[in-house]
Amino acid sequence: MTEDEVRYDEKIGLLPPVKRKANGHRVFSEDDKKRLLLIDRRVG
């Protein structure tokens, strides 16, 4: 899954906004990672 796909999924509400580090990098929880895998499998 690319960064653009993650941004798009956040934008359309498939992925809730995730926490970010001070430098702006996303910090994914285990639940976020599971959701990303599910989205990637459904689309891929």
PDB file of N, CA, C, O and CB in Angstrom:
ATOM      1  N   MET A   1       0.849  -1.163   0.000  1.00  0.00           N
ATOM      2  CA  MET A   1       0.000   0.000   0.000  1.00  0.00           C
ATOM      3  C   MET A   1       0.900   1.233   0.000  1.00  0.00           C
ATOM      4  O   MET A   1       1.823   1.335   0.808  1.00  0.00           O
ATOM      5  CB  MET A   1      -0.969  -0.006   1.220  1.00  0.00           C
ATOM      6  N   THR A   2       0.630   2.151  -0.896  1.00  0.00           N
ATOM      7  CA  THR A   2       1.463   3.351  -1.012  1.00  0.00           C
ATOM      8  C   THR A   2       0.989   4.450  -0.060  1.00  0.00           C
ATOM      9  O   THR A   2      -0.107   4.382   0.495  1.00  0.00           O
ATOM     10  CB  THR A   2       1.452   3.869  -2.458  1.00  0.00           C
ATOM     11  N   GLU A   3       1.838   5.459   0.115  1.00  0.00           N
ATOM     12  CA  GLU A   3       1.470   6.602   0.949  1.00  0.00           C
ATOM     13  C   GLU A   3       0.232   7.294   0.399  1.00  0.00           C
ATOM     14  O   GLU A   3      -0.643   7.711   1.157  1.00  0.00           O
ATOM     15  CB  GLU A   3       2.632   7.597   1.044  1.00  0.00           C
ATOM     16  N   ASP A   4       0.163   7.415  -0.919  1.00  0.00           N
ATOM     17  CA  ASP A   4      -1.003   8.053  -1.534  1.00  0.00           C
ATOM     18  C   ASP A   4      -2.286   7.279  -1.239  1.00  0.00           C
ATOM     19  O   ASP A   4      -3.337   7.879  -1.012  1.00  0.00           O
ATOM     20  CB  ASP A   4      -0.804   8.174  -3.047  1.00  0.00           C
ATOM     21  N   GLU A   5      -2.203   5.954  -1.242  1.00  0.00           N
ATOM     22  CA  GLU A   5      -3.381   5.135  -0.936  1.00  0.00           C
ATOM     23  C   GLU A   5      -3.820   5.333   0.512  1.00  0.00           C
ATOM     24  O   GLU A   5      -5.015   5.397   0.800  1.00  0.00           O
ATOM     25  CB  GLU A   5      -3.086   3.646  -1.198  1.00  0.00           C
ATOM     26  N   VAL A   6      -2.856   5.431   1.415  1.00  0.00           N
ATOM     27  CA  VAL A   6      -3.176   5.657   2.826  1.00  0.00           C
ATOM     28  C   VAL A   6      -3.842   7.027   2.989  1.00  0.00           C
ATOM     29  O   VAL A   6      -4.838   7.158   3.701  1.00  0.00           O
ATOM     30  CB  VAL A   6      -1.894   5.562   3.705  1.00  0.00           C
ATOM     31  N   ARG A   7      -3.287   8.041   2.327  1.00  0.00           N
ATOM     32  CA  ARG A   7      -3.887   9.386   2.394  1.00  0.00           C
ATOM     33  C   ARG A   7      -5.312   9.371   1.859  1.00  0.00           C
ATOM     34  O   ARG A   7      -6.212   9.968   2.451  1.00  0.00           O
ATOM     35  CB  ARG A   7      -3.039  10.401   1.599  1.00  0.00           C
ATOM     36  N   TYR A   8      -5.513   8.692   0.747  1.00  0.00           N
ATOM     37  CA  TYR A   8      -6.838   8.619   0.143  1.00  0.00           C
ATOM     38  C   TYR A   8      -7.811   7.903   1.082  1.00  0.00           C
ATOM     39  O   TYR A   8      -8.934   8.365   1.282  1.00  0.00           O
ATOM     40  CB  TYR A   8      -6.774   7.897  -1.220  1.00  0.00           C
ATOM     41  N   ASP A   9      -7.386   6.791   1.652  1.00  0.00           N
ATOM     42  CA  ASP A   9      -8.252   6.044   2.568  1.00  0.00           C
ATOM     43  C   ASP A   9      -8.624   6.881   3.777  1.00  0.00           C
ATOM     44  O   ASP A   9      -9.749   6.791   4.269  1.00  0.00           O
ATOM     45  CB  ASP A   9      -7.568   4.756   3.019  1.00  0.00           C
ATOM     46  N   GLU A  10      -7.692   7.697   4.266  1.00  0.00           N
ATOM     47  CA  GLU A  10      -8.012   8.630   5.359  1.00  0.00           C
ATOM     48  C   GLU A  10      -9.031   9.665   4.892  1.00  0.00           C
ATOM     49  O   GLU A  10      -9.992   9.971   5.598  1.00  0.00           O
ATOM     50  CB  GLU A  10      -6.728   9.336   5.871  1.00  0.00           C
ATOM     51  N   LYS A  11      -8.811  10.192   3.706  1.00  0.00           N
ATOM     52  CA  LYS A  11      -9.672  11.253   3.168  1.00  0.00           C
ATOM     53  C   LYS A  11     -11.118  10.804   3.006  1.00  0.00           C
ATOM     54  O   LYS A  11     -12.039  11.561   3.312  1.00  0.00           O
ATOM     55  CB  LYS A  11      -9.138  11.726   1.831  1.00  0.00           C
ATOM     56  N   ILE A  12     -11.326   9.568   2.522  1.00  0.00           N
ATOM     57  CA  ILE A  12     -12.689   9.099   2.281  1.00  0.00           C
ATOM     58  C   ILE A  12     -13.290   8.386   3.490  1.00  0.00           C
ATOM     59  O   ILE A  12     -14.436   7.940   3.439  1.00  0.00           O
ATOM     60  CB  ILE A  12     -12.708   8.173   1.088  1.00  0.00           C
ATOM     61  N   GLY A  13     -12.523   8.276   4.577  1.00  0.00           N
ATOM     62  CA  GLY A  13     -13.061   7.744   5.817  1.00  0.00           C
ATOM     63  C   GLY A  13     -12.901   6.250   6.039  1.00  0.00           C
ATOM     64  O   GLY A  13     -13.434   5.716   7.012  1.00  0.00           O
ATOM     65  N   LEU A  14     -12.178   5.559   5.158  1.00  0.00           N
ATOM     66  CA  LEU A  14     -11.933   4.128   5.387  1.00  0.00           C
ATOM     67  C   LEU A  14     -10.966   3.913   6.541  1.00  0.00           C
ATOM     68  O   LEU A  14     -11.025   2.900   7.238  1.00  0.00           O
ATOM     69  CB  LEU A  14     -11.383   3.467   4.117  1.00  0.00           C
ATOM     70  N   LEU A  15     -10.092   4.862   6.729  1.00  0.00           N
ATOM     71  CA  LEU A  15      -9.106   4.795   7.799  1.00  0.00           C
ATOM     72  C   LEU A  15      -9.264   6.049   8.652  1.00  0.00           C
ATOM     73  O   LEU A  15      -9.168   7.164   8.139  1.00  0.00           O
ATOM     74  CB  LEU A  15      -7.646   4.669   7.231  1.00  0.00           C
ATOM     75  N   PRO A  16      -9.504   5.874   9.944  1.00  0.00           N
ATOM     76  CA  PRO A  16      -9.631   7.071  10.789  1.00  0.00           C
ATOM     77  C   PRO A  16      -8.286   7.786  10.878  1.00  0.00           C
ATOM     78  O   PRO A  16      -7.242   7.159  10.694  1.00  0.00           O
ATOM     79  CB  PRO A  16     -10.141   6.694  12.212  1.00  0.00           C
ATOM     80  N   PRO A  17      -8.297   9.081  11.155  1.00  0.00           N
ATOM     81  CA  PRO A  17      -7.025   9.794  11.306  1.00  0.00           C
ATOM     82  C   PRO A  17      -6.160   9.109  12.361  1.00  0.00           C
ATOM     83  O   PRO A  17      -6.645   8.736  13.429  1.00  0.00           O
ATOM     84  CB  PRO A  17      -7.268  11.277  11.689  1.00  0.00           C
ATOM     85  N   VAL A  18      -4.888   8.950  12.052  1.00  0.00           N
ATOM     86  CA  VAL A  18      -3.979   8.279  12.983  1.00  0.00           C
ATOM     87  C   VAL A  18      -3.090   9.308  13.671  1.00  0.00           C
ATOM     88  O   VAL A  18      -2.933  10.435  13.201  1.00  0.00           O
ATOM     89  CB  VAL A  18      -3.116   7.224  12.248  1.00  0.00           C
ATOM     90  N   LYS A  19      -2.515   8.894  14.791  1.00  0.00           N
ATOM     91  CA  LYS A  19      -1.601   9.771  15.518  1.00  0.00           C
ATOM     92  C   LYS A  19      -0.364  10.028  14.656  1.00  0.00           C
ATOM     93  O   LYS A  19      -0.009   9.235  13.785  1.00  0.00           O
ATOM     94  CB  LYS A  19      -1.202   9.147  16.893  1.00  0.00           C
ATOM     95  N   ARG A  20       0.270  11.153  14.929  1.00  0.00           N
ATOM     96  CA  ARG A  20       1.472  11.520  14.188  1.00  0.00           C
ATOM     97  C   ARG A  20       2.576  11.933  15.148  1.00  0.00           C
ATOM     98  O   ARG A  20       2.326  12.452  16.236  1.00  0.00           O
ATOM     99  CB  ARG A  20       1.175  12.654  13.194  1.00  0.00           C
ATOM    100  N   LYS A  21       3.803  11.686  14.712  1.00  0.00           N
ATOM    101  CA  LYS A  21       4.966  12.151  15.462  1.00  0.00           C
ATOM    102  C   LYS A  21       5.129  13.649  15.221  1.00  0.00           C
ATOM    103  O   LYS A  21       4.441  14.227  14.380  1.00  0.00           O
ATOM    104  CB  LYS A  21       6.259  11.370  15.048  1.00  0.00           C
ATOM    105  N   ALA A  22       6.032  14.263  15.954  1.00  0.00           N
ATOM    106  CA  ALA A  22       6.287  15.696  15.797  1.00  0.00           C
ATOM    107  C   ALA A  22       6.720  16.036  14.373  1.00  0.00           C
ATOM    108  O   ALA A  22       6.467  17.142  13.895  1.00  0.00           O
ATOM    109  CB  ALA A  22       7.357  16.155  16.789  1.00  0.00           C
ATOM    110  N   ASN A  23       7.372  15.089  13.692  1.00  0.00           N
ATOM    111  CA  ASN A  23       7.840  15.343  12.327  1.00  0.00           C
ATOM    112  C   ASN A  23       6.761  15.075  11.276  1.00  0.00           C
ATOM    113  O   ASN A  23       7.014  15.206  10.079  1.00  0.00           O
ATOM    114  CB  ASN A  23       9.058  14.487  12.032  1.00  0.00           C
ATOM    115  N   GLY A  24       5.550  14.699  11.725  1.00  0.00           N
ATOM    116  CA  GLY A  24       4.443  14.476  10.797  1.00  0.00           C
ATOM    117  C   GLY A  24       4.259  13.046  10.340  1.00  0.00           C
ATOM    118  O   GLY A  24       3.278  12.740   9.663  1.00  0.00           O
ATOM    119  N   HIS A  25       5.176  12.164  10.693  1.00  0.00           N
ATOM    120  CA  HIS A  25       5.051  10.756  10.298  1.00  0.00           C
ATOM    121  C   HIS A  25       3.917  10.095  11.067  1.00  0.00           C
ATOM    122  O   HIS A  25       3.726  10.340  12.258  1.00  0.00           O
ATOM    123  CB  HIS A  25       6.376   9.996  10.540  1.00  0.00           C
ATOM    124  N   ARG A  26       3.176   9.257  10.367  1.00  0.00           N
ATOM    125  CA  ARG A  26       2.060   8.548  10.999  1.00  0.00           C
ATOM    126  C   ARG A  26       2.569   7.467  11.951  1.00  0.00           C
ATOM    127  O   ARG A  26       3.595   6.829  11.711  1.00  0.00           O
ATOM    128  CB  ARG A  26       1.147   7.924   9.930  1.00  0.00           C
ATOM    129  N   VAL A  27       1.820   7.282  13.037  1.00  0.00           N
ATOM    130  CA  VAL A  27       2.109   6.210  13.996  1.00  0.00           C
ATOM    131  C   VAL A  27       0.869   5.322  14.025  1.00  0.00           C
ATOM    132  O   VAL A  27      -0.173   5.719  14.547  1.00  0.00           O
ATOM    133  CB  VAL A  27       2.465   6.779  15.448  1.00  0.00           C
ATOM    134  N   PHE A  28       0.985   4.116  13.460  1.00  0.00           N
ATOM    135  CA  PHE A  28      -0.160   3.229  13.342  1.00  0.00           C
ATOM    136  C   PHE A  28      -0.262   2.299  14.539  1.00  0.00           C
ATOM    137  O   PHE A  28       0.728   1.709  14.971  1.00  0.00           O
ATOM    138  CB  PHE A  28      -0.072   2.421  12.059  1.00  0.00           C
ATOM    139  N   SER A  29      -1.469   2.177  15.065  1.00  0.00           N
ATOM    140  CA  SER A  29      -1.732   1.213  16.138  1.00  0.00           C
ATOM    141  C   SER A  29      -1.886  -0.170  15.495  1.00  0.00           C
ATOM    142  O   SER A  29      -1.929  -0.294  14.271  1.00  0.00           O
ATOM    143  CB  SER A  29      -3.024   1.607  16.969  1.00  0.00           C
ATOM    144  N   GLU A  30      -1.966  -1.176  16.313  1.00  0.00           N
ATOM    145  CA  GLU A  30      -2.186  -2.528  15.780  1.00  0.00           C
ATOM    146  C   GLU A  30      -3.526  -2.608  15.050  1.00  0.00           C
ATOM    147  O   GLU A  30      -3.635  -3.260  14.011  1.00  0.00           O
ATOM    148  CB  GLU A  30      -2.136  -3.574  16.918  1.00  0.00           C
ATOM    149  N   ASP A  31      -4.541  -1.945  15.596  1.00  0.00           N
ATOM    150  CA  ASP A  31      -5.849  -1.923  14.920  1.00  0.00           C
ATOM    151  C   ASP A  31      -5.764  -1.224  13.566  1.00  0.00           C
ATOM    152  O   ASP A  31      -6.380  -1.666  12.596  1.00  0.00           O
ATOM    153  CB  ASP A  31      -6.897  -1.222  15.802  1.00  0.00           C
ATOM    154  N   ASP A  32      -4.998  -0.128  13.502  1.00  0.00           N
ATOM    155  CA  ASP A  32      -4.809   0.568  12.226  1.00  0.00           C
ATOM    156  C   ASP A  32      -4.149  -0.353  11.203  1.00  0.00           C
ATOM    157  O   ASP A  32      -4.543  -0.389  10.038  1.00  0.00           O
ATOM    158  CB  ASP A  32      -3.959   1.841  12.423  1.00  0.00           C
ATOM    159  N   LYS A  33      -3.151  -1.087  11.650  1.00  0.00           N
ATOM    160  CA  LYS A  33      -2.430  -2.001  10.748  1.00  0.00           C
ATOM    161  C   LYS A  33      -3.362  -3.099  10.225  1.00  0.00           C
ATOM    162  O   LYS A  33      -3.314  -3.456   9.048  1.00  0.00           O
ATOM    163  CB  LYS A  33      -1.218  -2.636  11.477  1.00  0.00           C
ATOM    164  N   LYS A  34      -4.204  -3.623  11.105  1.00  0.00           N
ATOM    165  CA  LYS A  34      -5.159  -4.654  10.683  1.00  0.00           C
ATOM    166  C   LYS A  34      -6.138  -4.101   9.664  1.00  0.00           C
ATOM    167  O   LYS A  34      -6.455  -4.760   8.673  1.00  0.00           O
ATOM    168  CB  LYS A  34      -5.920  -5.211  11.890  1.00  0.00           C
ATOM    169  N   ARG A  35      -6.618  -2.883   9.910  1.00  0.00           N
ATOM    170  CA  ARG A  35      -7.556  -2.250   8.988  1.00  0.00           C
ATOM    171  C   ARG A  35      -6.896  -2.018   7.630  1.00  0.00           C
ATOM    172  O   ARG A  35      -7.513  -2.248   6.590  1.00  0.00           O
ATOM    173  CB  ARG A  35      -8.069  -0.918   9.568  1.00  0.00           C
ATOM    174  N   LEU A  36      -5.640  -1.562   7.639  1.00  0.00           N
ATOM    175  CA  LEU A  36      -4.917  -1.339   6.381  1.00  0.00           C
ATOM    176  C   LEU A  36      -4.775  -2.642   5.601  1.00  0.00           C
ATOM    177  O   LEU A  36      -4.957  -2.662   4.383  1.00  0.00           O
ATOM    178  CB  LEU A  36      -3.527  -0.732   6.657  1.00  0.00           C
ATOM    179  N   LEU A  37      -4.450  -3.730   6.300  1.00  0.00           N
ATOM    180  CA  LEU A  37      -4.327  -5.022   5.626  1.00  0.00           C
ATOM    181  C   LEU A  37      -5.652  -5.459   5.027  1.00  0.00           C
ATOM    182  O   LEU A  37      -5.689  -5.988   3.916  1.00  0.00           O
ATOM    183  CB  LEU A  37      -3.820  -6.083   6.596  1.00  0.00           C
ATOM    184  N   LEU A  38      -6.740  -5.243   5.756  1.00  0.00           N
ATOM    185  CA  LEU A  38      -8.055  -5.607   5.248  1.00  0.00           C
ATOM    186  C   LEU A  38      -8.410  -4.785   4.012  1.00  0.00           C
ATOM    187  O   LEU A  38      -8.892  -5.331   3.020  1.00  0.00           O
ATOM    188  CB  LEU A  38      -9.117  -5.416   6.332  1.00  0.00           C
ATOM    189  N   ILE A  39      -8.171  -3.473   4.069  1.00  0.00           N
ATOM    190  CA  ILE A  39      -8.447  -2.601   2.923  1.00  0.00           C
ATOM    191  C   ILE A  39      -7.601  -3.020   1.733  1.00  0.00           C
ATOM    192  O   ILE A  39      -8.100  -3.098   0.611  1.00  0.00           O
ATOM    193  CB  ILE A  39      -8.178  -1.124   3.277  1.00  0.00           C
ATOM    194  N   ASP A  40      -6.327  -3.288   1.972  1.00  0.00           N
ATOM    195  CA  ASP A  40      -5.400  -3.656   0.892  1.00  0.00           C
ATOM    196  C   ASP A  40      -5.841  -4.967   0.241  1.00  0.00           C
ATOM    197  O   ASP A  40      -5.761  -5.102  -0.980  1.00  0.00           O
ATOM    198  CB  ASP A  40      -3.951  -3.785   1.433  1.00  0.00           C
ATOM    199  N   ARG A  41      -6.300  -5.926   1.028  1.00  0.00           N
ATOM    200  CA  ARG A  41      -6.733  -7.209   0.492  1.00  0.00           C
ATOM    201  C   ARG A  41      -8.012  -7.068  -0.323  1.00  0.00           C
ATOM    202  O   ARG A  41      -8.170  -7.729  -1.350  1.00  0.00           O
ATOM    203  CB  ARG A  41      -6.940  -8.208   1.620  1.00  0.00           C
ATOM    204  N   ARG A  42      -8.918  -6.217   0.125  1.00  0.00           N
ATOM    205  CA  ARG A  42     -10.190  -6.026  -0.591  1.00  0.00           C
ATOM    206  C   ARG A  42      -9.988  -5.324  -1.912  1.00  0.00           C
ATOM    207  O   ARG A  42     -10.647  -5.645  -2.901  1.00  0.00           O
ATOM    208  CB  ARG A  42     -11.169  -5.235   0.259  1.00  0.00           C
ATOM    209  N   VAL A  43      -9.070  -4.356  -1.933  1.00  0.00           N
ATOM    210  CA  VAL A  43      -8.840  -3.577  -3.142  1.00  0.00           C
ATOM    211  C   VAL A  43      -7.872  -4.283  -4.069  1.00  0.00           C
ATOM    212  O   VAL A  43      -8.043  -4.278  -5.288  1.00  0.00           O
ATOM    213  CB  VAL A  43      -8.315  -2.195  -2.793  1.00  0.00           C
ATOM    214  N   GLY A  44      -6.846  -4.896  -3.473  1.00  0.00           N
ATOM    215  CA  GLY A  44      -5.770  -5.519  -4.239  1.00  0.00           C
ATOM    216  C   GLY A  44      -6.220  -6.736  -4.914  1.00  0.00           C
ATOM    217  O   GLY A  44      -5.435  -7.386  -5.604  1.00  0.00           O
TER     218      GLY A  44
END
